[in-house]
Amino acid sequence: MGLVGNSPMSLLLILAIVLLVFGPGKLKHLGRDLGEALKQFRGAIKEEPKEEHEDK
């Protein structure tokens, strides 16, 4: 099947490569930053634009 598929073996290989490139300490910070960014993104999506509703 190749590396393009979603097999668990290919995901483990990608995780191992990322771990080797960034190291465990940097990976921890990257995960935390990514989680915070997703949290802020979800919060921004849930907010309704107030300016558009006031004009109408």
PQR file with spaces between the fields and no chain letter, atoms N, CA, C, O and H, PARSE charges and radii, in Angstrom:
ATOM       1  N    MET     1       0.814   -1.178    0.000 -0.4000 1.5000
ATOM       2  CA   MET     1       0.000    0.000    0.000 -0.0000 2.0000
ATOM       3  C    MET     1       0.867    1.254    0.000  0.5500 1.7000
ATOM       4  O    MET     1       0.348    2.234   -0.535 -0.5500 1.4000
ATOM       5  N    GLY     2       2.001    1.393    0.464 -0.4000 1.5000
ATOM       6  CA   GLY     2       2.793    2.612    0.400 -0.0000 2.0000
ATOM       7  C    GLY     2       2.585    3.506    1.608  0.5500 1.7000
ATOM       8  O    GLY     2       1.804    3.183    2.503 -0.5500 1.4000
ATOM       9  H    GLY     2       2.422    0.597    0.899  0.4000 1.0000
ATOM      10  N    LEU     3       3.275    4.615    1.631 -0.4000 1.5000
ATOM      11  CA   LEU     3       3.204    5.533    2.767 -0.0000 2.0000
ATOM      12  C    LEU     3       2.012    6.470    2.729  0.5500 1.7000
ATOM      13  O    LEU     3       1.745    7.158    3.714 -0.5500 1.4000
ATOM      14  H    LEU     3       3.909    4.878    0.904  0.4000 1.0000
ATOM      15  N    VAL     4       1.295    6.515    1.630 -0.4000 1.5000
ATOM      16  CA   VAL     4       0.198    7.460    1.494 -0.0000 2.0000
ATOM      17  C    VAL     4      -1.025    7.014    2.293  0.5500 1.7000
ATOM      18  O    VAL     4      -1.841    7.855    2.670 -0.5500 1.4000
ATOM      19  H    VAL     4       1.512    5.956    0.830  0.4000 1.0000
ATOM      20  N    GLY     5      -1.172    5.738    2.558 -0.4000 1.5000
ATOM      21  CA   GLY     5      -2.345    5.209    3.247 -0.0000 2.0000
ATOM      22  C    GLY     5      -2.402    5.614    4.708  0.5500 1.7000
ATOM      23  O    GLY     5      -1.471    6.224    5.233 -0.5500 1.4000
ATOM      24  H    GLY     5      -0.509    5.055    2.252  0.4000 1.0000
ATOM      25  N    ASN     6      -3.496    5.269    5.354 -0.4000 1.5000
ATOM      26  CA   ASN     6      -3.717    5.620    6.755 -0.0000 2.0000
ATOM      27  C    ASN     6      -3.452    4.443    7.682  0.5500 1.7000
ATOM      28  O    ASN     6      -4.060    4.350    8.749 -0.5500 1.4000
ATOM      29  H    ASN     6      -4.252    4.773    4.928  0.4000 1.0000
ATOM      30  N    SER     7      -2.570    3.559    7.298 -0.4000 1.5000
ATOM      31  CA   SER     7      -2.309    2.399    8.134 -0.0000 2.0000
ATOM      32  C    SER     7      -1.605    2.822    9.418  0.5500 1.7000
ATOM      33  O    SER     7      -0.883    3.820    9.429 -0.5500 1.4000
ATOM      34  H    SER     7      -2.076    3.635    6.432  0.4000 1.0000
ATOM      35  N    PRO     8      -1.806    2.081   10.489 -0.5600 1.5000
ATOM      36  CA   PRO     8      -1.146    2.432   11.756  0.2800 2.0000
ATOM      37  C    PRO     8       0.380    2.439   11.647  0.5500 1.7000
ATOM      38  O    PRO     8       1.049    3.214   12.331 -0.5500 1.4000
ATOM      39  N    MET     9       0.922    1.587   10.797 -0.4000 1.5000
ATOM      40  CA   MET     9       2.374    1.532   10.645 -0.0000 2.0000
ATOM      41  C    MET     9       2.913    2.825   10.036  0.5500 1.7000
ATOM      42  O    MET     9       3.962    3.314   10.455 -0.5500 1.4000
ATOM      43  H    MET     9       0.378    0.958   10.241  0.4000 1.0000
ATOM      44  N    SER    10       2.208    3.382    9.055 -0.4000 1.5000
ATOM      45  CA   SER    10       2.679    4.628    8.444 -0.0000 2.0000
ATOM      46  C    SER    10       2.545    5.792    9.419  0.5500 1.7000
ATOM      47  O    SER    10       3.387    6.690    9.428 -0.5500 1.4000
ATOM      48  H    SER    10       1.356    2.985    8.715  0.4000 1.0000
ATOM      49  N    LEU    11       1.494    5.788   10.242 -0.4000 1.5000
ATOM      50  CA   LEU    11       1.341    6.840   11.246 -0.0000 2.0000
ATOM      51  C    LEU    11       2.443    6.764   12.303  0.5500 1.7000
ATOM      52  O    LEU    11       2.945    7.793   12.754 -0.5500 1.4000
ATOM      53  H    LEU    11       0.810    5.059   10.236  0.4000 1.0000
ATOM      54  N    LEU    12       2.817    5.548   12.697 -0.4000 1.5000
ATOM      55  CA   LEU    12       3.915    5.389   13.644 -0.0000 2.0000
ATOM      56  C    LEU    12       5.237    5.847   13.047  0.5500 1.7000
ATOM      57  O    LEU    12       6.065    6.430   13.746 -0.5500 1.4000
ATOM      58  H    LEU    12       2.410    4.712   12.330  0.4000 1.0000
ATOM      59  N    LEU    13       5.438    5.590   11.772 -0.4000 1.5000
ATOM      60  CA   LEU    13       6.655    6.026   11.095 -0.0000 2.0000
ATOM      61  C    LEU    13       6.729    7.550   11.057  0.5500 1.7000
ATOM      62  O    LEU    13       7.783    8.130   11.317 -0.5500 1.4000
ATOM      63  H    LEU    13       4.765    5.117   11.204  0.4000 1.0000
ATOM      64  N    ILE    14       5.622    8.191   10.736 -0.4000 1.5000
ATOM      65  CA   ILE    14       5.587    9.659   10.707 -0.0000 2.0000
ATOM      66  C    ILE    14       5.844   10.219   12.104  0.5500 1.7000
ATOM      67  O    ILE    14       6.593   11.186   12.248 -0.5500 1.4000
ATOM      68  H    ILE    14       4.766    7.720   10.525  0.4000 1.0000
ATOM      69  N    LEU    15       5.241    9.634   13.127 -0.4000 1.5000
ATOM      70  CA   LEU    15       5.457   10.078   14.501 -0.0000 2.0000
ATOM      71  C    LEU    15       6.915    9.918   14.909  0.5500 1.7000
ATOM      72  O    LEU    15       7.469   10.792   15.576 -0.5500 1.4000
ATOM      73  H    LEU    15       4.633    8.849   13.010  0.4000 1.0000
ATOM      74  N    ALA    16       7.547    8.810   14.519 -0.4000 1.5000
ATOM      75  CA   ALA    16       8.955    8.589   14.847 -0.0000 2.0000
ATOM      76  C    ALA    16       9.847    9.617   14.170  0.5500 1.7000
ATOM      77  O    ALA    16      10.798   10.106   14.779 -0.5500 1.4000
ATOM      78  H    ALA    16       7.098    8.099   13.977  0.4000 1.0000
ATOM      79  N    ILE    17       9.556    9.950   12.926 -0.4000 1.5000
ATOM      80  CA   ILE    17      10.352   10.947   12.208 -0.0000 2.0000
ATOM      81  C    ILE    17      10.197   12.319   12.858  0.5500 1.7000
ATOM      82  O    ILE    17      11.183   13.033   13.041 -0.5500 1.4000
ATOM      83  H    ILE    17       8.783    9.553   12.431  0.4000 1.0000
ATOM      84  N    VAL    18       8.971   12.690   13.205 -0.4000 1.5000
ATOM      85  CA   VAL    18       8.733   13.978   13.861 -0.0000 2.0000
ATOM      86  C    VAL    18       9.451   14.022   15.205  0.5500 1.7000
ATOM      87  O    VAL    18      10.026   15.050   15.565 -0.5500 1.4000
ATOM      88  H    VAL    18       8.170   12.110   13.055  0.4000 1.0000
ATOM      89  N    LEU    19       9.426   12.928   15.944 -0.4000 1.5000
ATOM      90  CA   LEU    19      10.101   12.864   17.235 -0.0000 2.0000
ATOM      91  C    LEU    19      11.608   13.009   17.075  0.5500 1.7000
ATOM      92  O    LEU    19      12.255   13.673   17.885 -0.5500 1.4000
ATOM      93  H    LEU    19       8.960   12.093   15.652  0.4000 1.0000
ATOM      94  N    LEU    20      12.171   12.397   16.044 -0.4000 1.5000
ATOM      95  CA   LEU    20      13.608   12.521   15.794 -0.0000 2.0000
ATOM      96  C    LEU    20      13.991   13.938   15.378  0.5500 1.7000
ATOM      97  O    LEU    20      15.043   14.436   15.778 -0.5500 1.4000
ATOM      98  H    LEU    20      11.645   11.858   15.386  0.4000 1.0000
ATOM      99  N    VAL    21      13.156   14.581   14.589 -0.4000 1.5000
ATOM     100  CA   VAL    21      13.475   15.919   14.090 -0.0000 2.0000
ATOM     101  C    VAL    21      13.359   16.955   15.203  0.5500 1.7000
ATOM     102  O    VAL    21      14.262   17.773   15.376 -0.5500 1.4000
ATOM     103  H    VAL    21      12.301   14.176   14.264  0.4000 1.0000
ATOM     104  N    PHE    22      12.270   16.933   15.956 -0.4000 1.5000
ATOM     105  CA   PHE    22      12.013   17.970   16.950 -0.0000 2.0000
ATOM     106  C    PHE    22      12.501   17.617   18.347  0.5500 1.7000
ATOM     107  O    PHE    22      12.832   18.514   19.122 -0.5500 1.4000
ATOM     108  H    PHE    22      11.536   16.268   15.816  0.4000 1.0000
ATOM     109  N    GLY    23      12.553   16.361   18.681 -0.4000 1.5000
ATOM     110  CA   GLY    23      12.923   15.962   20.035 -0.0000 2.0000
ATOM     111  C    GLY    23      11.722   16.014   20.958  0.5500 1.7000
ATOM     112  O    GLY    23      10.742   16.699   20.666 -0.5500 1.4000
ATOM     113  H    GLY    23      12.284   15.632   18.051  0.4000 1.0000
ATOM     114  N    PRO    24      11.788   15.291   22.076 -0.5600 1.5000
ATOM     115  CA   PRO    24      10.620   15.214   22.963  0.2800 2.0000
ATOM     116  C    PRO    24      10.257   16.543   23.625  0.5500 1.7000
ATOM     117  O    PRO    24       9.074   16.826   23.810 -0.5500 1.4000
ATOM     118  N    GLY    25      11.235   17.355   23.982 -0.4000 1.5000
ATOM     119  CA   GLY    25      10.939   18.636   24.639 -0.0000 2.0000
ATOM     120  C    GLY    25      10.237   19.604   23.715  0.5500 1.7000
ATOM     121  O    GLY    25       9.247   20.228   24.096 -0.5500 1.4000
ATOM     122  H    GLY    25      12.197   17.125   23.832  0.4000 1.0000
ATOM     123  N    LYS    26      10.746   19.732   22.502 -0.4000 1.5000
ATOM     124  CA   LYS    26      10.152   20.649   21.529 -0.0000 2.0000
ATOM     125  C    LYS    26       8.777   20.145   21.096  0.5500 1.7000
ATOM     126  O    LYS    26       7.871   20.943   20.853 -0.5500 1.4000
ATOM     127  H    LYS    26      11.551   19.225   22.193  0.4000 1.0000
ATOM     128  N    LEU    27       8.620   18.825   20.999 -0.4000 1.5000
ATOM     129  CA   LEU    27       7.337   18.246   20.605 -0.0000 2.0000
ATOM     130  C    LEU    27       6.262   18.556   21.647  0.5500 1.7000
ATOM     131  O    LEU    27       5.102   18.776   21.300 -0.5500 1.4000
ATOM     132  H    LEU    27       9.355   18.177   21.196  0.4000 1.0000
ATOM     133  N    LYS    28       6.650   18.573   22.919 -0.4000 1.5000
ATOM     134  CA   LYS    28       5.703   18.906   23.990 -0.0000 2.0000
ATOM     135  C    LYS    28       5.209   20.341   23.832  0.5500 1.7000
ATOM     136  O    LYS    28       4.015   20.607   23.971 -0.5500 1.4000
ATOM     137  H    LYS    28       7.593   18.394   23.201  0.4000 1.0000
ATOM     138  N    HIS    29       6.118   21.260   23.543 -0.4000 1.5000
ATOM     139  CA   HIS    29       5.739   22.664   23.359 -0.0000 2.0000
ATOM     140  C    HIS    29       4.908   22.858   22.090  0.5500 1.7000
ATOM     141  O    HIS    29       3.969   23.654   22.075 -0.5500 1.4000
ATOM     142  H    HIS    29       7.088   21.044   23.429  0.4000 1.0000
ATOM     143  N    LEU    30       5.254   22.131   21.030 -0.4000 1.5000
ATOM     144  CA   LEU    30       4.481   22.239   19.791 -0.0000 2.0000
ATOM     145  C    LEU    30       3.055   21.754   19.998  0.5500 1.7000
ATOM     146  O    LEU    30       2.113   22.369   19.500 -0.5500 1.4000
ATOM     147  H    LEU    30       6.017   21.484   21.042  0.4000 1.0000
ATOM     148  N    GLY    31       2.888   20.657   20.728 -0.4000 1.5000
ATOM     149  CA   GLY    31       1.556   20.141   21.014 -0.0000 2.0000
ATOM     150  C    GLY    31       0.732   21.105   21.843  0.5500 1.7000
ATOM     151  O    GLY    31      -0.459   21.291   21.594 -0.5500 1.4000
ATOM     152  H    GLY    31       3.653   20.157   21.133  0.4000 1.0000
ATOM     153  N    ARG    32       1.366   21.714   22.825 -0.4000 1.5000
ATOM     154  CA   ARG    32       0.670   22.685   23.672 -0.0000 2.0000
ATOM     155  C    ARG    32       0.251   23.906   22.861  0.5500 1.7000
ATOM     156  O    ARG    32      -0.873   24.390   22.995 -0.5500 1.4000
ATOM     157  H    ARG    32       2.334   21.562   23.027  0.4000 1.0000
ATOM     158  N    ASP    33       1.149   24.399   22.025 -0.4000 1.5000
ATOM     159  CA   ASP    33       0.833   25.569   21.197 -0.0000 2.0000
ATOM     160  C    ASP    33      -0.271   25.259   20.191  0.5500 1.7000
ATOM     161  O    ASP    33      -1.142   26.092   19.941 -0.5500 1.4000
ATOM     162  H    ASP    33       2.062   24.006   21.916  0.4000 1.0000
ATOM     163  N    LEU    34      -0.232   24.060   19.619 -0.4000 1.5000
ATOM     164  CA   LEU    34      -1.266   23.665   18.667 -0.0000 2.0000
ATOM     165  C    LEU    34      -2.623   23.552   19.353  0.5500 1.7000
ATOM     166  O    LEU    34      -3.636   23.981   18.801 -0.5500 1.4000
ATOM     167  H    LEU    34       0.476   23.383   19.823  0.4000 1.0000
ATOM     168  N    GLY    35      -2.648   22.983   20.544 -0.4000 1.5000
ATOM     169  CA   GLY    35      -3.894   22.880   21.302 -0.0000 2.0000
ATOM     170  C    GLY    35      -4.469   24.239   21.650  0.5500 1.7000
ATOM     171  O    GLY    35      -5.680   24.442   21.568 -0.5500 1.4000
ATOM     172  H    GLY    35      -1.825   22.635   20.992  0.4000 1.0000
ATOM     173  N    GLU    36      -3.611   25.172   22.037 -0.4000 1.5000
ATOM     174  CA   GLU    36      -4.068   26.529   22.364 -0.0000 2.0000
ATOM     175  C    GLU    36      -4.609   27.230   21.124  0.5500 1.7000
ATOM     176  O    GLU    36      -5.612   27.940   21.195 -0.5500 1.4000
ATOM     177  H    GLU    36      -2.627   25.007   22.104  0.4000 1.0000
ATOM     178  N    ALA    37      -3.945   27.031   19.989 -0.4000 1.5000
ATOM     179  CA   ALA    37      -4.412   27.652   18.748 -0.0000 2.0000
ATOM     180  C    ALA    37      -5.773   27.093   18.339  0.5500 1.7000
ATOM     181  O    ALA    37      -6.643   27.845   17.901 -0.5500 1.4000
ATOM     182  H    ALA    37      -3.130   26.454   19.931  0.4000 1.0000
ATOM     183  N    LEU    38      -5.962   25.788   18.476 -0.4000 1.5000
ATOM     184  CA   LEU    38      -7.258   25.185   18.149 -0.0000 2.0000
ATOM     185  C    LEU    38      -8.355   25.685   19.087  0.5500 1.7000
ATOM     186  O    LEU    38      -9.488   25.907   18.661 -0.5500 1.4000
ATOM     187  H    LEU    38      -5.254   25.177   18.832  0.4000 1.0000
ATOM     188  N    LYS    39      -8.017   25.858   20.354 -0.4000 1.5000
ATOM     189  CA   LYS    39      -8.986   26.364   21.327 -0.0000 2.0000
ATOM     190  C    LYS    39      -9.431   27.778   20.961  0.5500 1.7000
ATOM     191  O    LYS    39     -10.621   28.089   21.016 -0.5500 1.4000
ATOM     192  H    LYS    39      -7.096   25.678   20.700  0.4000 1.0000
ATOM     193  N    GLN    40      -8.487   28.628   20.590 -0.4000 1.5000
ATOM     194  CA   GLN    40      -8.821   29.994   20.197 -0.0000 2.0000
ATOM     195  C    GLN    40      -9.609   30.013   18.891  0.5500 1.7000
ATOM     196  O    GLN    40     -10.515   30.829   18.724 -0.5500 1.4000
ATOM     197  H    GLN    40      -7.521   28.375   20.545  0.4000 1.0000
ATOM     198  N    PHE    41      -9.271   29.125   17.972 -0.4000 1.5000
ATOM     199  CA   PHE    41      -9.981   29.052   16.695 -0.0000 2.0000
ATOM     200  C    PHE    41     -11.434   28.650   16.909  0.5500 1.7000
ATOM     201  O    PHE    41     -12.338   29.237   16.314 -0.5500 1.4000
ATOM     202  H    PHE    41      -8.535   28.461   18.107  0.4000 1.0000
ATOM     203  N    ARG    42     -11.659   27.652   17.756 -0.4000 1.5000
ATOM     204  CA   ARG    42     -13.032   27.219   18.044 -0.0000 2.0000
ATOM     205  C    ARG    42     -13.825   28.332   18.722  0.5500 1.7000
ATOM     206  O    ARG    42     -15.006   28.523   18.433 -0.5500 1.4000
ATOM     207  H    ARG    42     -10.925   27.175   18.239  0.4000 1.0000
ATOM     208  N    GLY    43     -13.180   29.059   19.616 -0.4000 1.5000
ATOM     209  CA   GLY    43     -13.848   30.177   20.280 -0.0000 2.0000
ATOM     210  C    GLY    43     -14.222   31.273   19.300  0.5500 1.7000
ATOM     211  O    GLY    43     -15.287   31.880   19.418 -0.5500 1.4000
ATOM     212  H    GLY    43     -12.221   28.904   19.851  0.4000 1.0000
ATOM     213  N    ALA    44     -13.351   31.529   18.330 -0.4000 1.5000
ATOM     214  CA   ALA    44     -13.635   32.559   17.327 -0.0000 2.0000
ATOM     215  C    ALA    44     -14.768   32.131   16.409  0.5500 1.7000
ATOM     216  O    ALA    44     -15.552   32.969   15.963 -0.5500 1.4000
ATOM     217  H    ALA    44     -12.486   31.036   18.234  0.4000 1.0000
ATOM     218  N    ILE    45     -14.865   30.854   16.125 -0.4000 1.5000
ATOM     219  CA   ILE    45     -15.945   30.359   15.265 -0.0000 2.0000
ATOM     220  C    ILE    45     -17.292   30.482   15.983  0.5500 1.7000
ATOM     221  O    ILE    45     -18.299   30.821   15.361 -0.5500 1.4000
ATOM     222  H    ILE    45     -14.229   30.173   16.487  0.4000 1.0000
ATOM     223  N    LYS    46     -17.310   30.208   17.281 -0.4000 1.5000
ATOM     224  CA   LYS    46     -18.568   30.251   18.033 -0.0000 2.0000
ATOM     225  C    LYS    46     -19.091   31.667   18.224  0.5500 1.7000
ATOM     226  O    LYS    46     -20.296   31.868   18.370 -0.5500 1.4000
ATOM     227  H    LYS    46     -16.492   29.933   17.786  0.4000 1.0000
ATOM     228  N    GLU    47     -18.197   32.651   18.224 -0.4000 1.5000
ATOM     229  CA   GLU    47     -18.625   34.038   18.384 -0.0000 2.0000
ATOM     230  C    GLU    47     -19.356   34.509   17.136  0.5500 1.7000
ATOM     231  O    GLU    47     -18.920   34.259   16.013 -0.5500 1.4000
ATOM     232  H    GLU    47     -17.217   32.488   18.104  0.4000 1.0000
ATOM     233  N    GLU    48     -20.457   35.183   17.346 -0.4000 1.5000
ATOM     234  CA   GLU    48     -21.184   35.755   16.217 -0.0000 2.0000
ATOM     235  C    GLU    48     -20.644   37.143   15.937  0.5500 1.7000
ATOM     236  O    GLU    48     -20.338   37.886   16.870 -0.5500 1.4000
ATOM     237  H    GLU    48     -20.812   35.386   18.259  0.4000 1.0000
ATOM     238  N    PRO    49     -20.522   37.498   14.690 -0.5600 1.5000
ATOM     239  CA   PRO    49     -20.089   38.869   14.387  0.2800 2.0000
ATOM     240  C    PRO    49     -21.170   39.862   14.812  0.5500 1.7000
ATOM     241  O    PRO    49     -22.278   39.840   14.276 -0.5500 1.4000
ATOM     242  N    LYS    50     -20.858   40.721   15.757 -0.4000 1.5000
ATOM     243  CA   LYS    50     -21.844   41.640   16.322 -0.0000 2.0000
ATOM     244  C    LYS    50     -22.077   42.846   15.427  0.5500 1.7000
ATOM     245  O    LYS    50     -23.174   43.403   15.430 -0.5500 1.4000
ATOM     246  H    LYS    50     -19.958   40.739   16.193  0.4000 1.0000
ATOM     247  N    GLU    51     -21.091   43.259   14.672 -0.4000 1.5000
ATOM     248  CA   GLU    51     -21.208   44.454   13.838 -0.0000 2.0000
ATOM     249  C    GLU    51     -22.232   44.276   12.720  0.5500 1.7000
ATOM     250  O    GLU    51     -22.955   45.218   12.397 -0.5500 1.4000
ATOM     251  H    GLU    51     -20.199   42.807   14.669  0.4000 1.0000
ATOM     252  N    GLU    52     -22.307   43.109   12.136 -0.4000 1.5000
ATOM     253  CA   GLU    52     -23.240   42.873   11.035 -0.0000 2.0000
ATOM     254  C    GLU    52     -24.682   42.927   11.514  0.5500 1.7000
ATOM     255  O    GLU    52     -25.550   43.423   10.795 -0.5500 1.4000
ATOM     256  H    GLU    52     -21.719   42.343   12.399  0.4000 1.0000
ATOM     257  N    HIS    53     -24.954   42.427   12.712 -0.4000 1.5000
ATOM     258  CA   HIS    53     -26.319   42.397   13.220 -0.0000 2.0000
ATOM     259  C    HIS    53     -26.795   43.770   13.674  0.5500 1.7000
ATOM     260  O    HIS    53     -27.997   44.036   13.647 -0.5500 1.4000
ATOM     261  H    HIS    53     -24.249   42.024   13.296  0.4000 1.0000
ATOM     262  N    GLU    54     -25.899   44.641   14.086 -0.4000 1.5000
ATOM     263  CA   GLU    54     -26.292   45.966   14.550 -0.0000 2.0000
ATOM     264  C    GLU    54     -26.712   46.867   13.401  0.5500 1.7000
ATOM     265  O    GLU    54     -27.551   47.747   13.590 -0.5500 1.4000
ATOM     266  H    GLU    54     -24.922   44.425   14.108  0.4000 1.0000
ATOM     267  N    ASP    55     -26.147   46.668   12.207 -0.4000 1.5000
ATOM     268  CA   ASP    55     -26.464   47.507   11.059 -0.0000 2.0000
ATOM     269  C    ASP    55     -27.858   47.239   10.516  0.5500 1.7000
ATOM     270  O    ASP    55     -28.464   48.133    9.925 -0.5500 1.4000
ATOM     271  H    ASP    55     -25.465   45.953   12.053  0.4000 1.0000
ATOM     272  N    LYS    56     -28.369   46.065   10.696 -0.4000 1.5000
ATOM     273  CA   LYS    56     -29.656   45.686   10.098 -0.0000 2.0000
ATOM     274  C    LYS    56     -30.816   45.992   10.987  0.5500 1.7000
ATOM     275  O    LYS    56     -31.961   45.729   10.619 -0.5500 1.4000
ATOM     276  H    LYS    56     -27.877   45.339   11.177  0.4000 1.0000
